[in-house]
Amino acid sequence: MGAKTCLLAQVEGDARQILSARPALDEDATARLVAALFPGAVFGRERPAAPH
């Protein structure tokens, strides 16, 4: 199986243009949004470390 990547963006304007400017990302707001959309899911900084 290949890796799967998803990008969810809530923007006002052209997402491509906004992202090409490399804005500072609000990780806390992102974590709150994902937690609200997927209650109980493990993601981001909370993901357990892979076994060695």
C-alpha distance matrix in Angstrom:
0.0 3.8 6.7 8.9 12.6 15.7 19.3 22.1 25.6 29.0 31.4 34.8 34.7 32.3 29.0 28.4 31.9 31.8 28.5 29.7 32.7 30.5 32.1 32.2 29.5 30.8 28.3 30.5 30.8 27.0 26.6 29.3 27.8 24.3 26.2 28.3 25.5 23.3 25.9 24.7 21.2 20.3 19.5 20.6 23.3 23.2 19.7 20.3 19.9 17.0 18.6 19.9
3.8 0.0 3.8 6.4 9.8 13.1 16.5 19.7 22.9 26.5 28.6 32.0 31.7 29.2 25.9 25.0 28.4 28.4 25.1 26.1 29.2 27.0 28.8 29.1 26.6 28.2 25.9 28.5 28.7 24.9 24.8 27.7 26.1 22.9 25.2 27.3 24.5 22.7 25.6 24.7 21.0 19.9 18.5 19.0 21.8 22.3 19.0 20.0 19.4 17.0 19.1 20.2
6.7 3.8 0.0 3.8 6.6 10.2 13.5 16.7 19.8 23.4 25.6 29.1 29.1 26.7 23.2 22.5 25.8 25.5 22.1 23.4 26.2 23.8 25.4 25.5 23.0 24.5 22.2 24.8 25.0 21.3 21.3 24.3 22.8 19.6 22.0 24.3 21.7 20.1 22.9 22.2 18.4 17.1 15.2 15.4 18.3 19.0 16.0 17.4 17.0 15.1 17.8 19.1
8.9 6.4 3.8 0.0 3.8 6.8 10.4 13.4 16.7 20.2 22.5 26.0 26.1 23.9 20.5 20.2 23.7 23.2 20.1 21.8 24.6 22.5 23.7 24.0 21.2 22.5 20.4 22.9 22.7 18.9 19.1 21.8 19.9 16.9 19.5 21.4 18.6 17.3 20.5 20.2 16.5 15.8 13.8 14.4 17.7 18.4 15.8 17.9 18.2 16.9 19.9 21.7
12.6 9.8 6.6 3.8 0.0 3.8 6.9 10.2 13.2 16.8 19.0 22.5 22.6 20.5 17.0 16.8 20.2 19.5 16.4 18.4 21.0 18.9 20.0 20.3 17.6 19.1 17.4 20.0 19.6 15.8 16.6 19.4 17.4 14.7 17.8 19.6 17.0 16.3 19.6 19.8 16.1 15.4 12.7 12.7 16.2 17.5 15.4 18.1 18.5 17.9 21.3 23.0
15.7 13.1 10.2 6.8 3.8 0.0 3.8 6.6 9.9 13.4 15.8 19.3 19.7 17.9 14.4 15.0 18.4 17.5 14.8 17.3 19.8 17.9 18.5 19.0 16.0 17.2 15.8 18.2 17.2 13.5 14.7 17.0 14.5 12.3 15.7 16.9 14.2 14.1 17.7 18.6 15.2 15.1 12.4 12.7 16.3 17.6 16.2 19.4 20.4 20.3 23.8 25.8
19.3 16.5 13.5 10.4 6.9 3.8 0.0 3.8 6.4 10.0 12.2 15.7 16.1 14.5 10.9 11.9 15.0 13.9 11.4 14.3 16.6 14.8 15.2 15.9 13.1 14.5 13.8 16.3 14.9 11.4 13.5 15.6 12.9 11.6 15.4 16.3 13.9 14.8 18.3 19.6 16.6 16.5 13.5 13.1 16.5 18.2 17.6 21.1 22.1 22.5 26.2 28.1
22.1 19.7 16.7 13.4 10.2 6.6 3.8 0.0 3.8 6.9 9.7 13.3 14.4 13.6 10.3 12.4 15.2 13.6 12.0 15.4 17.2 15.7 15.2 15.7 12.7 13.3 13.0 14.9 12.8 9.6 12.1 13.3 10.2 9.6 13.4 13.6 11.3 13.0 16.5 18.5 15.9 16.5 13.8 13.8 17.1 18.5 18.5 22.2 23.7 24.5 28.3 30.5
25.6 22.9 19.8 16.7 13.2 9.9 6.4 3.8 0.0 3.8 6.0 9.7 10.9 10.6 7.4 10.3 12.5 10.4 9.7 13.3 14.6 13.5 12.6 13.6 11.0 11.8 12.6 14.5 11.9 9.6 12.9 13.7 10.7 11.4 15.0 14.8 13.2 15.6 18.7 21.0 18.8 19.3 16.4 15.8 18.8 20.5 21.0 24.7 26.2 27.3 31.1 33.1
29.0 26.5 23.4 20.2 16.8 13.4 10.0 6.9 3.8 0.0 3.8 7.1 9.5 10.4 8.4 11.9 13.4 11.0 11.4 15.1 15.7 15.1 13.3 14.2 12.0 11.9 13.4 14.5 11.3 10.1 13.5 13.3 10.2 12.0 15.3 14.3 13.2 16.2 19.0 21.7 20.1 21.0 18.5 18.0 20.7 22.3 23.2 27.0 28.7 30.1 33.9 36.1
31.4 28.6 25.6 22.5 19.0 15.8 12.2 9.7 6.0 3.8 0.0 3.8 5.9 7.5 6.3 10.0 10.6 8.2 9.8 13.1 13.3 13.5 11.7 13.4 12.1 12.7 15.0 16.4 13.2 12.6 16.3 16.2 13.5 15.6 18.7 17.8 17.0 20.0 22.7 25.3 23.7 24.4 21.6 20.7 23.1 25.1 26.1 29.9 31.3 32.7 36.5 38.4
34.8 32.0 29.1 26.0 22.5 19.3 15.7 13.3 9.7 7.1 3.8 0.0 3.8 7.0 7.8 11.3 10.9 9.0 11.7 14.4 14.1 15.2 13.3 15.3 14.7 15.3 18.0 19.1 15.9 15.8 19.5 19.0 16.5 18.9 21.9 20.6 19.9 23.2 25.7 28.6 27.1 27.9 25.2 24.3 26.6 28.6 29.7 33.5 35.0 36.4 40.2 42.1
34.7 31.7 29.1 26.1 22.6 19.7 16.1 14.4 10.9 9.5 5.9 3.8 0.0 3.8 6.2 9.0 8.1 7.5 10.6 12.6 12.7 14.6 13.5 16.3 16.2 17.5 20.2 21.8 18.8 18.3 22.1 22.1 19.4 21.4 24.6 23.6 22.5 25.6 28.4 31.2 29.4 30.0 27.1 26.0 28.4 30.7 31.5 35.2 36.4 37.5 41.3 43.0
32.3 29.2 26.7 23.9 20.5 17.9 14.5 13.6 10.6 10.4 7.5 7.0 3.8 0.0 3.8 5.5 5.4 6.2 8.7 10.1 11.2 13.2 13.2 16.3 16.2 18.2 20.5 22.7 20.0 18.9 22.6 23.2 20.4 21.8 25.3 24.7 23.2 25.9 29.0 31.5 29.3 29.7 26.6 25.4 28.0 30.4 30.8 34.4 35.3 36.1 39.9 41.4
29.0 25.9 23.2 20.5 17.0 14.4 10.9 10.3 7.4 8.4 6.3 7.8 6.2 3.8 0.0 3.8 5.5 5.1 6.0 8.4 10.1 11.0 11.1 14.0 13.3 15.5 17.4 19.8 17.4 15.9 19.5 20.4 17.7 18.7 22.4 22.1 20.6 23.0 26.1 28.3 26.0 26.2 23.0 21.7 24.4 26.8 27.1 30.7 31.5 32.3 36.1 37.6
28.4 25.0 22.5 20.2 16.8 15.0 11.9 12.4 10.3 11.9 10.0 11.3 9.0 5.5 3.8 0.0 3.8 5.5 5.3 6.0 8.8 10.2 11.5 14.8 14.7 17.5 19.2 22.0 20.1 18.3 21.7 23.2 20.7 21.2 24.9 25.1 23.4 25.4 28.7 30.6 27.9 27.7 24.4 22.8 25.5 28.1 28.0 31.5 31.8 32.4 36.0 37.2
31.9 28.4 25.8 23.7 20.2 18.4 15.0 15.2 12.5 13.4 10.6 10.9 8.1 5.4 5.5 3.8 0.0 3.8 5.6 5.2 6.6 9.3 10.4 14.0 14.8 17.7 20.0 22.7 20.8 19.6 23.2 24.5 22.3 23.3 26.9 27.0 25.7 27.9 31.0 33.0 30.5 30.2 26.7 24.9 27.2 30.0 30.3 33.7 34.0 34.8 38.5 39.5
31.8 28.4 25.5 23.2 19.5 17.5 13.9 13.6 10.4 11.0 8.2 9.0 7.5 6.2 5.1 5.5 3.8 0.0 3.8 5.5 5.5 7.2 7.2 10.6 11.3 14.0 16.6 19.2 17.3 16.4 20.1 21.3 19.3 20.6 24.1 24.2 23.3 25.6 28.4 30.4 28.1 27.8 24.3 22.4 24.4 27.3 27.9 31.4 31.9 33.1 36.8 37.9
28.5 25.1 22.1 20.1 16.4 14.8 11.4 12.0 9.7 11.4 9.8 11.7 10.6 8.7 6.0 5.3 5.6 3.8 0.0 3.8 5.3 5.2 6.5 9.6 9.8 13.1 14.9 18.0 16.7 15.1 18.5 20.3 18.5 19.2 22.7 23.4 22.3 24.1 27.0 28.6 26.0 25.4 21.8 19.6 21.7 24.7 25.0 28.4 28.7 29.6 33.3 34.4
29.7 26.1 23.4 21.8 18.4 17.3 14.3 15.4 13.3 15.1 13.1 14.4 12.6 10.1 8.4 6.0 5.2 5.5 3.8 0.0 3.8 5.3 8.1 11.5 12.6 16.1 18.0 21.2 20.2 18.7 22.0 24.0 22.3 22.8 26.4 27.1 26.0 27.7 30.6 32.1 29.3 28.4 24.7 22.4 24.3 27.5 27.6 30.8 30.6 31.4 35.0 35.6
32.7 29.2 26.2 24.6 21.0 19.8 16.6 17.2 14.6 15.7 13.3 14.1 12.7 11.2 10.1 8.8 6.6 5.5 5.3 3.8 0.0 3.8 5.8 9.4 11.5 14.9 17.3 20.3 19.4 18.6 21.9 23.7 22.4 23.5 26.8 27.5 26.9 28.7 31.4 32.9 30.4 29.4 25.7 23.1 24.6 27.9 28.5 31.7 31.5 32.7 36.3 36.9
30.5 27.0 23.8 22.5 18.9 17.9 14.8 15.7 13.5 15.1 13.5 15.2 14.6 13.2 11.0 10.2 9.3 7.2 5.2 5.3 3.8 0.0 3.8 6.6 8.5 12.2 14.1 17.4 17.0 16.0 19.1 21.2 20.3 21.0 24.2 25.3 24.9 26.4 28.8 30.0 27.5 26.2 22.5 19.7 20.9 24.4 25.0 28.1 27.9 29.2 32.7 33.4
32.1 28.8 25.4 23.7 20.0 18.5 15.2 15.2 12.6 13.3 11.7 13.3 13.5 13.2 11.1 11.5 10.4 7.2 6.5 8.1 5.8 3.8 0.0 3.8 6.1 9.3 12.0 14.8 14.2 13.8 17.1 18.8 18.1 19.4 22.3 23.2 23.2 25.0 27.2 28.6 26.4 25.4 21.8 19.1 20.1 23.4 24.6 27.8 28.0 29.7 33.4 34.3
32.2 29.1 25.5 24.0 20.3 19.0 15.9 15.7 13.6 14.2 13.4 15.3 16.3 16.3 14.0 14.8 14.0 10.6 9.6 11.5 9.4 6.6 3.8 0.0 3.8 6.6 9.2 11.9 12.0 12.0 14.8 16.7 16.7 18.0 20.5 21.7 22.2 23.8 25.5 26.7 24.7 23.4 20.0 17.0 17.5 20.8 22.4 25.5 25.8 27.9 31.4 32.4
29.5 26.6 23.0 21.2 17.6 16.0 13.1 12.7 11.0 12.0 12.1 14.7 16.2 16.2 13.3 14.7 14.8 11.3 9.8 12.6 11.5 8.5 6.1 3.8 0.0 3.8 5.9 8.9 8.9 8.4 11.2 13.2 13.1 14.3 16.8 18.1 18.6 20.0 21.8 22.9 21.0 19.8 16.4 13.7 14.5 17.6 19.2 22.5 23.2 25.2 28.9 30.3
30.8 28.2 24.5 22.5 19.1 17.2 14.5 13.3 11.8 11.9 12.7 15.3 17.5 18.2 15.5 17.5 17.7 14.0 13.1 16.1 14.9 12.2 9.3 6.6 3.8 0.0 3.8 5.6 5.5 6.3 8.8 10.2 10.8 12.4 14.4 15.6 16.7 18.2 19.5 20.8 19.4 18.4 15.4 13.1 13.6 16.3 18.4 21.8 22.9 25.4 29.0 30.7
28.3 25.9 22.2 20.4 17.4 15.8 13.8 13.0 12.6 13.4 15.0 18.0 20.2 20.5 17.4 19.2 20.0 16.6 14.9 18.0 17.3 14.1 12.0 9.2 5.9 3.8 0.0 3.8 5.5 4.9 6.1 8.6 9.8 10.4 12.1 14.1 15.2 16.0 17.1 17.9 16.3 15.0 12.0 9.5 9.8 12.5 14.7 18.0 19.3 21.8 25.4 27.2
30.5 28.5 24.8 22.9 20.0 18.2 16.3 14.9 14.5 14.5 16.4 19.1 21.8 22.7 19.8 22.0 22.7 19.2 18.0 21.2 20.3 17.4 14.8 11.9 8.9 5.6 3.8 0.0 3.8 5.3 5.1 6.3 8.7 10.0 10.5 12.3 14.3 15.2 15.6 16.5 15.7 14.8 12.6 10.8 10.7 12.4 15.3 18.5 20.3 23.2 26.6 28.8
30.8 28.7 25.0 22.7 19.6 17.2 14.9 12.8 11.9 11.3 13.2 15.9 18.8 20.0 17.4 20.1 20.8 17.3 16.7 20.2 19.4 17.0 14.2 12.0 8.9 5.5 5.5 3.8 0.0 3.8 5.5 5.1 6.2 8.7 9.9 10.6 12.4 14.2 14.9 16.7 16.0 15.9 13.7 12.6 13.4 14.8 17.4 20.9 22.9 25.5 29.0 31.3
27.0 24.9 21.3 18.9 15.8 13.5 11.4 9.6 9.6 10.1 12.6 15.8 18.3 18.9 15.9 18.3 19.6 16.4 15.1 18.7 18.6 16.0 13.8 12.0 8.4 6.3 4.9 5.3 3.8 0.0 3.8 5.4 5.1 6.2 8.5 9.9 10.6 12.0 13.5 15.1 13.7 13.4 10.8 9.8 11.5 13.0 14.9 18.6 20.5 22.8 26.4 28.7
26.6 24.8 21.3 19.1 16.6 14.7 13.5 12.1 12.9 13.5 16.3 19.5 22.1 22.6 19.5 21.7 23.2 20.1 18.5 22.0 21.9 19.1 17.1 14.8 11.2 8.8 6.1 5.1 5.5 3.8 0.0 3.8 5.5 5.2 6.0 8.5 9.9 10.3 11.0 12.0 10.9 10.4 8.4 7.9 9.1 9.9 12.2 15.8 18.1 20.6 24.1 26.7
29.3 27.7 24.3 21.8 19.4 17.0 15.6 13.3 13.7 13.3 16.2 19.0 22.1 23.2 20.4 23.2 24.5 21.3 20.3 24.0 23.7 21.2 18.8 16.7 13.2 10.2 8.6 6.3 5.1 5.4 3.8 0.0 3.8 5.6 5.1 6.1 8.6 9.9 10.0 11.9 11.8 12.4 11.2 11.5 12.5 12.6 15.2 18.6 21.3 23.8 27.2 30.0
27.8 26.1 22.8 19.9 17.4 14.5 12.9 10.2 10.7 10.2 13.5 16.5 19.4 20.4 17.7 20.7 22.3 19.3 18.5 22.3 22.4 20.3 18.1 16.7 13.1 10.8 9.8 8.7 6.2 5.1 5.5 3.8 0.0 3.8 5.5 5.1 6.2 8.5 9.9 12.5 11.9 13.1 11.6 12.2 14.2 14.5 16.3 20.0 22.6 24.7 28.2 31.0
24.3 22.9 19.6 16.9 14.7 12.3 11.6 9.6 11.4 12.0 15.6 18.9 21.4 21.8 18.7 21.2 23.3 20.6 19.2 22.8 23.5 21.0 19.4 18.0 14.3 12.4 10.4 10.0 8.7 6.2 5.2 5.6 3.8 0.0 3.8 5.4 5.0 5.8 7.9 9.9 8.5 9.7 8.3 9.6 12.1 12.0 13.2 16.9 19.6 21.4 24.9 27.8
26.2 25.2 22.0 19.5 17.8 15.7 15.4 13.4 15.0 15.3 18.7 21.9 24.6 25.3 22.4 24.9 26.9 24.1 22.7 26.4 26.8 24.2 22.3 20.5 16.8 14.4 12.1 10.5 9.9 8.5 6.0 5.1 5.5 3.8 0.0 3.8 5.5 5.2 5.2 7.2 7.1 8.8 8.8 10.7 12.3 11.2 13.0 16.3 19.5 21.6 24.8 28.0
28.3 27.3 24.3 21.4 19.6 16.9 16.3 13.6 14.8 14.3 17.8 20.6 23.6 24.7 22.1 25.1 27.0 24.2 23.4 27.1 27.5 25.3 23.2 21.7 18.1 15.6 14.1 12.3 10.6 9.9 8.5 6.1 5.1 5.4 3.8 0.0 3.8 5.7 5.8 9.2 9.8 12.2 12.3 14.2 16.0 15.0 16.8 20.0 23.2 25.2 28.4 31.6
25.5 24.5 21.7 18.6 17.0 14.2 13.9 11.3 13.2 13.2 17.0 19.9 22.5 23.2 20.6 23.4 25.7 23.3 22.3 26.0 26.9 24.9 23.2 22.2 18.6 16.7 15.2 14.3 12.4 10.6 9.9 8.6 6.2 5.0 5.5 3.8 0.0 3.8 6.2 9.6 9.2 12.0 11.8 14.1 16.7 15.8 16.7 20.1 23.1 24.6 27.9 31.0
23.3 22.7 20.1 17.3 16.3 14.1 14.8 13.0 15.6 16.2 20.0 23.2 25.6 25.9 23.0 25.4 27.9 25.6 24.1 27.7 28.7 26.4 25.0 23.8 20.0 18.2 16.0 15.2 14.2 12.0 10.3 9.9 8.5 5.8 5.2 5.7 3.8 0.0 3.8 6.3 5.6 8.8 9.6 12.6 15.1 13.6 14.0 17.1 20.3 21.7 24.7 28.1
25.9 25.6 22.9 20.5 19.6 17.7 18.3 16.5 18.7 19.0 22.7 25.7 28.4 29.0 26.1 28.7 31.0 28.4 27.0 30.6 31.4 28.8 27.2 25.5 21.8 19.5 17.1 15.6 14.9 13.5 11.0 10.0 9.9 7.9 5.2 5.8 6.2 3.8 0.0 3.8 5.6 8.9 10.7 13.7 15.4 13.2 14.3 16.9 20.5 22.2 25.0 28.5
24.7 24.7 22.2 20.2 19.8 18.6 19.6 18.5 21.0 21.7 25.3 28.6 31.2 31.5 28.3 30.6 33.0 30.4 28.6 32.1 32.9 30.0 28.6 26.7 22.9 20.8 17.9 16.5 16.7 15.1 12.0 11.9 12.5 9.9 7.2 9.2 9.6 6.3 3.8 0.0 3.8 6.6 9.5 12.8 14.0 11.1 11.9 14.0 17.7 19.4 21.9 25.5
21.2 21.0 18.4 16.5 16.1 15.2 16.6 15.9 18.8 20.1 23.7 27.1 29.4 29.3 26.0 27.9 30.5 28.1 26.0 29.3 30.4 27.5 26.4 24.7 21.0 19.4 16.3 15.7 16.0 13.7 10.9 11.8 11.9 8.5 7.1 9.8 9.2 5.6 5.6 3.8 0.0 3.8 6.3 10.0 11.9 9.5 9.4 11.9 15.3 16.8 19.6 23.0
20.3 19.9 17.1 15.8 15.4 15.1 16.5 16.5 19.3 21.0 24.4 27.9 30.0 29.7 26.2 27.7 30.2 27.8 25.4 28.4 29.4 26.2 25.4 23.4 19.8 18.4 15.0 14.8 15.9 13.4 10.4 12.4 13.1 9.7 8.8 12.2 12.0 8.8 8.9 6.6 3.8 0.0 3.8 7.2 8.7 6.1 5.6 8.3 11.7 13.4 16.3 19.7
19.5 18.5 15.2 13.8 12.7 12.4 13.5 13.8 16.4 18.5 21.6 25.2 27.1 26.6 23.0 24.4 26.7 24.3 21.8 24.7 25.7 22.5 21.8 20.0 16.4 15.4 12.0 12.6 13.7 10.8 8.4 11.2 11.6 8.3 8.8 12.3 11.8 9.6 10.7 9.5 6.3 3.8 0.0 3.8 6.4 5.6 5.1 8.9 11.4 13.2 16.6 19.5
20.6 19.0 15.4 14.4 12.7 12.7 13.1 13.8 15.8 18.0 20.7 24.3 26.0 25.4 21.7 22.8 24.9 22.4 19.6 22.4 23.1 19.7 19.1 17.0 13.7 13.1 9.5 10.8 12.6 9.8 7.9 11.5 12.2 9.6 10.7 14.2 14.1 12.6 13.7 12.8 10.0 7.2 3.8 0.0 3.8 5.4 5.6 9.3 10.9 13.0 16.7 19.0
23.3 21.8 18.3 17.7 16.2 16.3 16.5 17.1 18.8 20.7 23.1 26.6 28.4 28.0 24.4 25.5 27.2 24.4 21.7 24.3 24.6 20.9 20.1 17.5 14.5 13.6 9.8 10.7 13.4 11.5 9.1 12.5 14.2 12.1 12.3 16.0 16.7 15.1 15.4 14.0 11.9 8.7 6.4 3.8 0.0 3.8 5.6 8.3 9.7 12.7 16.0 18.2
23.2 22.3 19.0 18.4 17.5 17.6 18.2 18.5 20.5 22.3 25.1 28.6 30.7 30.4 26.8 28.1 30.0 27.3 24.7 27.5 27.9 24.4 23.4 20.8 17.6 16.3 12.5 12.4 14.8 13.0 9.9 12.6 14.5 12.0 11.2 15.0 15.8 13.6 13.2 11.1 9.5 6.1 5.6 5.4 3.8 0.0 3.8 6.3 9.0 12.0 15.1 17.8
19.7 19.0 16.0 15.8 15.4 16.2 17.6 18.5 21.0 23.2 26.1 29.7 31.5 30.8 27.1 28.0 30.3 27.9 25.0 27.6 28.5 25.0 24.6 22.4 19.2 18.4 14.7 15.3 17.4 14.9 12.2 15.2 16.3 13.2 13.0 16.8 16.7 14.0 14.3 11.9 9.4 5.6 5.1 5.6 5.6 3.8 0.0 3.8 6.5 8.8 12.1 15.0
20.3 20.0 17.4 17.9 18.1 19.4 21.1 22.2 24.7 27.0 29.9 33.5 35.2 34.4 30.7 31.5 33.7 31.4 28.4 30.8 31.7 28.1 27.8 25.5 22.5 21.8 18.0 18.5 20.9 18.6 15.8 18.6 20.0 16.9 16.3 20.0 20.1 17.1 16.9 14.0 11.9 8.3 8.9 9.3 8.3 6.3 3.8 0.0 3.8 6.4 9.0 12.1
19.9 19.4 17.0 18.2 18.5 20.4 22.1 23.7 26.2 28.7 31.3 35.0 36.4 35.3 31.5 31.8 34.0 31.9 28.7 30.6 31.5 27.9 28.0 25.8 23.2 22.9 19.3 20.3 22.9 20.5 18.1 21.3 22.6 19.6 19.5 23.2 23.1 20.3 20.5 17.7 15.3 11.7 11.4 10.9 9.7 9.0 6.5 3.8 0.0 3.8 6.4 8.9
17.0 17.0 15.1 16.9 17.9 20.3 22.5 24.5 27.3 30.1 32.7 36.4 37.5 36.1 32.3 32.4 34.8 33.1 29.6 31.4 32.7 29.2 29.7 27.9 25.2 25.4 21.8 23.2 25.5 22.8 20.6 23.8 24.7 21.4 21.6 25.2 24.6 21.7 22.2 19.4 16.8 13.4 13.2 13.0 12.7 12.0 8.8 6.4 3.8 0.0 3.8 6.4
18.6 19.1 17.8 19.9 21.3 23.8 26.2 28.3 31.1 33.9 36.5 40.2 41.3 39.9 36.1 36.0 38.5 36.8 33.3 35.0 36.3 32.7 33.4 31.4 28.9 29.0 25.4 26.6 29.0 26.4 24.1 27.2 28.2 24.9 24.8 28.4 27.9 24.7 25.0 21.9 19.6 16.3 16.6 16.7 16.0 15.1 12.1 9.0 6.4 3.8 0.0 3.8
19.9 20.2 19.1 21.7 23.0 25.8 28.1 30.5 33.1 36.1 38.4 42.1 43.0 41.4 37.6 37.2 39.5 37.9 34.4 35.6 36.9 33.4 34.3 32.4 30.3 30.7 27.2 28.8 31.3 28.7 26.7 30.0 31.0 27.8 28.0 31.6 31.0 28.1 28.5 25.5 23.0 19.7 19.5 19.0 18.2 17.8 15.0 12.1 8.9 6.4 3.8 0.0
